[in-house]
Amino acid sequence: MSIVRPDPAATPLDTSAGDVALLHDDLVIASRQRAREPELPAATVAAALATAVSPPLARYAVVELPGPPDSERLAAEFGRRGHRVFSLVADADANDVVKEPDTGIVVVPFAAAELDLPRQEAAILTLLASVRRTAAIEAAVLLLRDPAWADVAVRARERWGWRIVADADAGSLGPRLERAAGVIVTNDSPSEPESPRPAALQERRGARHIARTAGWATIDAAIRAMFPLASVIIVNYETLAFTRLCLASLLANTEYPSYELILVDNGSTDGSAAEFERLSAYYPHVRAILNTTNLGFGPGNNQGLAIARGDLLVLLNSDTLVPPGWLSRLAHHLADPRLGLIGPATNRTCNEAQIVAPYETYGDFLRFARARAASHDGQRHAIRMPMMFCVAWRRDVLAEVGMLDERYETGMFEDEDYALRVKAAGYETGWAADTYVHHAYHASIGKLLPSGEYLPLFRRNQERFEQKWGICWERHRLPPATPPEATGA
């Protein structure tokens, strides 16, 4: 095994042009409706094999609350650097949302000057909810320039998990905002060292002050450190086409501000190892583990977990595609300390998290996932076992429950085993109805089907599971067929 770490001297990839050849609206990603074996059209496979992954990285959204019109705005800096910025402006005469041409900031007017403060706060929260829904905002920074809106900012943080950044140019912020904000950007010298504090699931006590002159990299790093670090682990074996599609979607759509990506290759000969080396050399948040042999699902993921630094831990199969907001929504669910393990809704799994998804193209997949997030916002359901094609949990749960059991040969039944262990420790297991991940299903282990090796492997691992737990394994049941959900606009 070798671990490839980011090269600090390497020149980052130029991602300004984007991954134009690989992911596009008309790319077919689901050519069969219910086959157990994965299938991509030959043209999609050819495009993936011919296109190295280099999409522009997604950026977190910024929402600016009303403030003095003549103050220097930190929001403009976010806009110039490619973040989606939405600025609420008190304007009784304006009705239309407009976009500033020089910064790209979306100006959202509201008329509430005639209301008293409590009703103004209620009006702003209603407007924030509308902007969040229509713009599909998940992880976001709430930029505050006026301490009068501190209560609004705190309620938005509690409701949606947004983090508060105060721009101190507007004057004194007051003790309440000092406590509520995670970062305060001032024109003064910083009052503490410039290294960001480690991310944690708990809110920090007191804000970190940063001088505006410290530079964008310092401000951005401090903002990202307000969010719990998530470690996303992908284990791959001989699935380069699927893996490139997965990574292209993940890098382009994961706007969650604080995550690292750990890629584990199990001795592939299809070029996957070289792809992982290239990505880890140029993306600072990507690391790679390159094995010389196929260690299997459990050991490969345990290698990733062993070097993960995150407070949130995610296992993601290489035959998945993720939409914008996927990680932010899973992280928001995991803020509930009762929850120990959670997965998403999907088109292909073995239990009730499987839903009818009528799309075929990447563009329709994105529209479907966005519409589902809006219609099922905040919803989750109990489940016997979140299948480990995509599953997330917290570090405190890992510390109590431990790593994946490696007795299960190659793969299968690790997720059944782990779900039982999580529940035995007193936690709930669930699936997030508002989070959707596309799953091709069995891209790697499905290669054992034609040779006849799959069923004997399944039975051996079933026997290991039953001997360990002293129970008879019962097959999962899919939910009753329901009409397909709309793909949205």
Helices and strands as residue ranges (DSSP letters): E 2-4, H 42-50, E 61-64, H 74-80, E 85-90, E 98-99, E 106-110, H 117-134, E 140-144, G 147-149, H 150-160, E 163-167, G 168-170, H 174-180, E 183-186, E 208-211, G 212-214, H 216-224, E 230-236, H 240-253, E 259-266, H 272-282, E 286-291, H 297-307, E 312-316, E 320-321, H 326-334, E 339-346, H 362-375, E 380-382, E 390-394, H 395-401, H 414-424, E 428-439, G 445-448, H 454-469
